[in-house]
Structures are given as C-alpha cells and as structure tokens.
Amino acid sequence: GSPLTAEERRLRDKKHLNDITAAHLPPLHHSSTKMLSIQESIAIQIQQKQAYEAMQAKLAAQKLGERLDIKMLKFEPEGKASMQYREVRDED
C-alpha cells in the first residue's frame, strides 16, 4: 500500500479508537494557563498543604474514633437531668 501521511494516520487511528470504545475526552472548558510569580506559587502551595494536612488530621481522628468506639454525648451539668432528683421546698 501507499504510505499514509501523518494526518491520514491520525484520522485512521481515531476512527479505530471510536470503533473500540465509546469513551471520549470531555471538551476543554478551562482558560489558558496563567503565569504566577514565585511568591504566589509558594503561597498557593502552602495553602494547599495546610488544607491537605487538616483533611488528613480530620480523617485520622475519625478513623481513631471508630476504632476506639468513642461516642460523643451531649453533657448538660445544669440541664434537665440534674434537676430530676432535686426536690422543690418552700422556705415558708
């Protein structure tokens, strides 16, 4: 056969890929890249690291709580529960 050009080969491969799978890449909806200064880049990285560490700590605490079977109950020392055993006396 005759040698295919790069464009014909790309179209042939794309058609073949369409025959194999129905999966397609989603359209690109993002804006073009933006140049950042080093300071802005470092600030973003530090912010992302802090958010990641906070999320990891929360997940670790949740897993530890599940493992130890700790239940957090509402504590009201001066609420209804403490008033149930007291008697009301008239001072007269």
C-alpha positions as CSV (number, residue, x, y, z in Angstrom):
1,G,0.0,0.0,0.0
2,S,0.9,3.6,-0.3
3,P,2.5,5.3,2.7
4,L,0.0,7.4,4.7
5,T,0.5,10.9,5.7
6,A,0.6,11.9,9.4
7,E,-2.9,13.4,9.1
8,E,-4.4,10.3,7.4
9,R,-2.8,8.0,10.0
10,R,-4.2,10.2,12.9
11,L,-7.7,10.0,11.3
12,R,-7.4,6.3,10.8
13,D,-6.3,5.7,14.4
14,K,-9.1,8.0,15.7
15,K,-11.7,6.0,13.7
16,H,-10.3,2.8,15.0
17,L,-10.4,4.1,18.6
18,N,-14.0,5.1,18.1
19,D,-14.8,1.6,17.0
20,I,-13.2,0.1,20.1
21,T,-14.7,2.4,22.8
22,A,-17.4,5.0,23.3
23,A,-15.3,6.9,25.8
24,H,-14.3,10.4,24.6
25,L,-12.3,13.1,26.3
26,P,-14.5,15.9,27.7
27,P,-14.3,19.3,25.9
28,L,-11.7,21.6,27.5
29,H,-13.6,24.3,29.4
30,H,-10.6,25.8,31.2
31,S,-8.9,29.1,30.5
32,S,-5.4,29.2,29.2
33,T,-2.5,28.9,31.6
34,K,-1.6,31.8,33.8
35,M,1.9,32.9,34.8
36,L,2.4,33.2,38.5
37,S,5.2,34.8,40.4
38,I,7.3,32.6,42.7
39,Q,5.8,34.2,45.8
40,E,2.2,33.5,44.5
41,S,3.1,29.9,43.7
42,I,4.7,29.3,47.1
43,A,1.6,30.9,48.8
44,I,-0.7,28.6,46.9
45,Q,1.4,25.5,47.7
46,I,1.5,26.4,51.4
47,Q,-2.3,26.9,51.4
48,Q,-2.9,23.6,49.7
49,K,-0.5,21.8,52.0
50,Q,-2.3,23.2,55.1
51,A,-5.7,22.2,53.7
52,Y,-4.4,18.7,52.9
53,E,-2.9,18.3,56.4
54,A,-6.2,19.5,58.0
55,M,-8.1,17.0,56.0
56,Q,-5.7,14.2,56.9
57,A,-5.9,15.0,60.6
58,K,-9.7,15.0,60.5
59,L,-9.8,11.7,58.7
60,A,-7.3,10.2,61.2
61,A,-9.3,11.4,64.1
62,Q,-12.5,9.9,62.6
63,K,-10.8,6.6,62.0
64,L,-9.3,6.5,65.5
65,G,-12.7,7.3,67.0
66,E,-14.3,4.5,65.0
67,R,-11.5,2.1,66.1
68,L,-11.9,3.0,69.8
69,D,-15.7,3.2,69.6
70,I,-15.8,6.6,71.2
71,K,-19.2,8.2,71.4
72,M,-19.6,11.9,72.0
73,L,-22.7,12.6,74.1
74,K,-24.1,16.0,75.0
75,F,-23.3,17.0,78.6
76,E,-25.5,19.4,80.4
77,P,-24.5,19.7,84.1
78,E,-27.2,22.2,84.9
79,G,-29.8,20.9,82.5
80,K,-32.9,18.7,82.9
81,A,-31.0,15.6,84.0
82,S,-29.5,17.3,87.1
83,M,-32.9,18.7,88.1
84,Q,-34.7,15.4,88.2
85,Y,-33.5,14.3,91.6
86,R,-33.9,17.6,93.4
87,E,-37.0,18.4,95.5
88,V,-38.6,21.8,95.5
89,R,-39.0,23.1,99.0
90,D,-40.9,26.1,100.2
91,E,-38.9,28.1,102.6
92,D,-42.0,29.4,104.5
